[in-house]
Amino acid sequence: MKQYSKIQRYGNTNDNQRGKHHHCPGTEKYETFYSAHRGKRINRVMYDYRDTDNELFSCVAPTLAECRRKRDEWLKAKEGGKK
C-alpha cells in the first residue's frame, strides 16, 4: 500500500488562503510529497501549469526541474500543432 505525506505547498499563497484552488493562466503550482514504496521513502513533485489559453498541464516527477522540462516539451508540441 502506498503512503503519502505532504511536505510543502507552493503556489499563490493569497489564493490558497482564500480557499481558491484554481490559478491564473500562465502560472504554475507545485507540491512536494513523499511516497513510500517497499519501505523506501521517495520524493516526488506534483506539478500543474495553466497555459495562457487556459489549458492545464499536470505531471508528477522526481524533481521540479524534470516537471518543468516536461512542461516545456508539452508547450513545444502544442506550438508545433498550431502551425
C-alpha positions as CSV (number, residue, x, y, z in Angstrom):
1,M,0.0,0.0,0.0
2,K,1.3,3.4,-0.9
3,Q,1.5,6.1,1.8
4,Y,1.7,9.8,1.0
5,S,2.6,12.7,3.2
6,K,2.7,16.3,2.1
7,I,5.9,18.2,2.7
8,Q,5.3,21.7,1.4
9,R,2.7,23.6,-0.5
10,Y,3.7,26.1,-3.1
11,G,1.9,28.5,-5.4
12,N,-0.1,31.7,-4.9
13,T,-0.5,31.9,-1.2
14,N,-3.1,34.6,-1.4
15,D,-5.4,32.3,-3.4
16,N,-4.6,29.3,-1.1
17,Q,-5.5,31.4,2.0
18,R,-8.8,32.4,0.4
19,G,-9.7,28.7,-0.3
20,K,-9.4,29.0,-4.1
21,H,-7.9,26.0,-5.9
22,H,-7.5,27.5,-9.4
23,H,-4.8,29.6,-10.7
24,C,-4.4,32.3,-13.4
25,P,-3.3,31.5,-17.0
26,G,0.5,31.4,-17.4
27,T,1.2,30.3,-13.8
28,E,2.4,27.2,-12.1
29,K,1.7,25.4,-8.9
30,Y,3.6,22.5,-7.4
31,E,3.7,20.4,-4.3
32,T,6.4,18.2,-2.9
33,F,5.5,15.0,-1.2
34,Y,6.9,11.6,-0.1
35,S,5.7,8.3,-1.4
36,A,6.6,5.1,0.4
37,H,7.3,2.1,-1.8
38,R,8.6,-1.2,-0.3
39,G,9.7,0.6,2.8
40,K,11.7,3.3,0.9
41,R,10.7,6.9,1.0
42,I,10.6,8.5,-2.4
43,N,10.5,12.3,-3.0
44,R,8.0,13.4,-5.8
45,V,6.7,16.7,-7.1
46,M,3.1,17.1,-8.3
47,Y,3.1,20.0,-10.8
48,D,0.3,22.0,-12.5
49,Y,0.8,24.6,-15.2
50,R,-2.1,26.7,-16.6
51,D,-1.2,27.9,-20.1
52,T,-2.2,31.3,-21.4
53,D,-5.1,29.7,-23.4
54,N,-6.3,28.3,-20.1
55,E,-5.3,24.6,-20.9
56,L,-4.0,22.7,-17.9
57,F,-0.8,20.6,-17.9
58,S,-0.2,18.3,-14.9
59,C,2.5,15.8,-14.1
60,V,4.3,14.0,-11.3
61,A,8.1,13.7,-11.4
62,P,11.1,13.2,-9.0
63,T,12.2,16.9,-9.3
64,L,10.7,20.3,-10.1
65,A,13.3,20.7,-12.9
66,E,12.0,17.5,-14.5
67,C,8.4,18.7,-14.3
68,R,9.4,22.0,-16.0
69,R,11.3,20.1,-18.7
70,K,8.1,18.0,-19.4
71,R,6.1,21.2,-19.4
72,D,8.4,22.8,-22.0
73,E,8.2,19.7,-24.2
74,W,4.4,19.9,-24.0
75,L,4.4,23.6,-24.9
76,K,6.7,23.0,-27.9
77,A,4.4,20.2,-29.0
78,K,1.3,22.5,-28.7
79,E,3.1,25.2,-30.7
80,G,4.1,22.7,-33.4
81,G,0.5,21.5,-33.7
82,K,-0.8,25.1,-34.3
83,K,1.3,25.8,-37.3
